[in-house]
Amino acid sequence: MKTINAILTIAGRDLIKLLRDRTRLLASLVFPFIFIGVLGTSLDSNLSENVGYNFLVFVFTGVIGQTLFQSTASGIISLIEDRENDFSQEMFVAPVSRYAIILGKIIGESLVALVQLVGILALGIVLRIPITASQFLAILPAVIVCCLFGGAFGTIVMANLSDQRKANQVFPFIIFPQFFLAGVFTPIQNLPLPLFWLSRISPMTYAVDLVRSAYFWGTPEYSKVVLYSPLFNLTVIGILFVLMLGAGTFLFVRNERNK
């Protein structure tokens, strides 16, 4: 019971922090607006006729997967910053399992990412991006998987960084290239061999493709925009999730005990 309360407390704290942080709330809407409203509309105007599908929708679904994956991952990495402030010092010396801290953080940052999803969907309505009730229901499980997968990715990255300064320097170099390697903004079906392999080892690729497969399932555009079947994406995500979360949590716990 104590462990469950700790997990819920940590998760609730992250959600409350978001709701009180107006700057972060605004940023969570501004960046999707830039990616979808500006970049997506520009690409749609120039490429939709050539590729044979609505490019704005392509970018929209890509940004959903990218935002949820990145938001949860960066939230987990913020545990390094939390570790350096007074609240987290009390949390880390409390009789709470380090595994519970990681799990609570993943749940909390997943909730934060889902709040951001509401803003992205609202932006989609403003931009008149078509989404049916069945597509919305299909996307929901996919976005939850994206959040959890991003949490596992953030855990393995965070476990190998010792301080906030290093995290701020390293994380952008790990996450930003995946925007392009994962096909958030452009198709990646046909790539030069080096980029092909880089895109396939990019974890975000499978998160983005899972969201797209959920949205485009049963549509004529499916084969043009989706790389792999939902089952294949879920299999890869499941394997990577277990490996990254297991290794990351183990390293995190070991590093904390060695302090």
Residue pairs with C-beta under 8 A, 6 or more apart in sequence:
2 95
2 96
3 96
3 97
3 100
6 94
6 96
6 97
6 100
6 101
6 104
7 100
7 103
7 104
7 107
8 104
9 104
10 91
10 100
10 101
10 104
10 105
10 107
10 108
11 104
11 105
11 107
11 108
11 111
12 108
13 108
14 75
14 105
14 108
14 109
14 111
14 112
15 108
15 111
15 112
15 115
18 24
18 25
18 112
18 115
19 25
19 115
28 67
28 71
28 115
28 116
28 119
29 116
29 119
29 123
31 67
32 63
32 67
32 116
32 119
32 120
32 123
33 123
35 59
35 63
35 66
35 184
35 185
36 56
36 59
36 60
36 63
36 120
36 123
36 124
36 127
37 123
37 127
39 59
39 185
40 55
40 56
40 58
40 59
40 60
40 63
40 127
40 185
41 56
41 127
43 55
43 56
43 59
43 185
43 186
44 54
44 55
44 56
44 59
47 55
48 54
48 55
48 56
51 187
51 224
52 221
52 224
53 221
53 224
53 225
54 221
56 127
56 129
57 129
57 130
57 215
58 187
58 212
58 225
59 184
59 185
60 120
60 124
60 127
60 129
61 208
61 211
61 212
61 215
61 216
61 225
62 182
62 183
62 184
62 185
62 208
62 211
62 212
63 120
63 184
64 117
64 120
64 139
64 143
64 146
64 211
65 142
65 143
65 146
65 182
65 184
65 204
65 207
65 208
65 209
65 210
65 211
65 212
66 178
66 179
66 182
66 184
66 204
66 207
66 208
67 113
67 116
67 117
67 120
68 113
68 114
68 116
68 117
68 143
68 146
68 147
68 150
68 207
69 146
69 147
69 149
69 150
69 153
69 203
69 204
69 207
69 208
70 150
70 175
70 204
71 109
71 112
71 113
71 116
71 147
71 150
72 106
72 109
72 110
72 112
72 113
72 146
72 147
72 148
72 149
72 150
72 151
72 154
73 150
73 151
73 153
73 154
73 157
73 175
74 154
74 171
74 175
75 105
75 108
75 109
75 112
75 113
75 151
75 154
76 102
76 105
76 106
76 109
76 150
76 151
76 154
76 155
76 157
76 158
77 154
77 157
77 158
77 161
77 167
77 171
79 88
79 101
79 102
79 105
79 158
80 158
80 161
80 162
80 163
80 164
80 167
81 164
81 167
82 88
82 91
83 89
83 92
84 163
84 164
91 101
92 101
92 256
98 249
98 252
98 253
98 256
99 249
99 253
102 155
102 245
102 248
102 249
102 252
105 151
106 148
106 151
106 152
106 155
109 147
109 150
109 151
109 154
110 144
110 147
110 148
110 151
113 143
113 146
113 147
113 150
114 143
114 144
114 147
117 143
121 131
124 131
131 139
131 215
135 214
135 215
138 214
138 215
138 217
139 211
139 214
139 215
141 214
142 210
142 211
142 213
142 214
142 230
143 211
145 207
145 210
145 234
145 237
146 207
146 210
146 211
148 241
149 203
149 206
149 207
149 237
149 240
149 241
150 207
151 245
152 240
152 241
152 244
152 245
152 248
153 203
153 240
153 244
155 244
155 245
155 248
155 249
155 252
156 244
156 245
156 247
156 248
156 251
157 170
157 171
157 174
157 248
158 167
158 248
158 252
159 247
159 248
159 249
159 250
159 251
159 252
159 255
160 251
161 167
161 170
161 171
175 204
177 198
177 202
178 202
178 203
178 204
178 205
179 185
179 204
180 186
181 188
181 195
181 198
181 199
181 202
181 204
181 205
182 188
182 199
182 202
182 204
182 205
182 207
182 208
182 209
183 199
183 205
183 208
183 209
183 227
184 204
184 208
187 225
188 195
188 196
188 199
188 205
188 227
189 227
191 199
199 205
203 240
203 244
205 227
206 228
206 233
206 236
206 237
206 240
207 237
209 226
209 227
209 228
209 233
210 230
210 233
210 234
210 237
212 225
212 226
213 222
213 226
213 228
213 229
213 230
213 233
214 230
216 222
216 225
216 226
217 230
228 236
